[in-house]
């Protein structure tokens, strides 16, 4: 009777071919995230910025690999940076933020936790908020670029909150983190997946 119950329950998504089961709300959120990212990729527009001018940072010069990040945010609307600790994510991020500041492009920086947001603010000198604080109570985000730091801590619910709050049809996402580090304690690992 288990299969019959699953087939006829509005709260359960059931795929007969694979036998896959999920809470309907979880499945629908996964679909929404997937469609959002596909839409960003399909309607890709390029930022006309000279990213190559941003090789110098306060601690030295970016490596060729680190320069791929400012280049990628100019060329793509959804960018994931997965690098081990000490891999230059912070230096590359600083280069991107400087480039966006110089071009007067509005951005919004967020993380999953208060501790991570405090570290981001200290390292970058720019405001960073938790996702809950920035998107709660039906707040919206009209920024042109959304920077999500410590992306290994993102659950599908947190990423869904950011997508729901996003009102700019031309938004770009920059997700930074080390997917080998801590994982979130909530449902799903959307950036890793």
C-alpha angles and dihedrals in degrees: 000000000000093000092046091052092049093048092052101040117100090205094059129069110212125183108199095198096055099022088233115162129193140156104270092232091053093047093048091050090050089051091049092051092047093049092047093053092044090051091052090050094045094049096042116166126182127234109231096223129131096238091174090073090068101070095109119080132171093267098045138283128332117245120241090258092050090051089063088076099062088040092050095050088054093048103038138041096215118043128174118195111195113179137147121252109286091025094119101259092135094048091048091046090052089052091051093048091049090050091050092046092051091049092047091238113159115233137176123212120205141166136187096246139041092234092054091047091052091050091049092051092048093048097043103030087227130110117267127179137191114259091242093053094044098045104028124112092029094296115167132218118216096173120134092223128033116199115200112190125196089023093177086075093058117112123193088257093056093045088047090053091054093047092048091051094047112103101166109099090202097050123147125206127213112188115190128187152094110271089196091063129074117334125213120266093223133076120310138350101241098172093049091044 
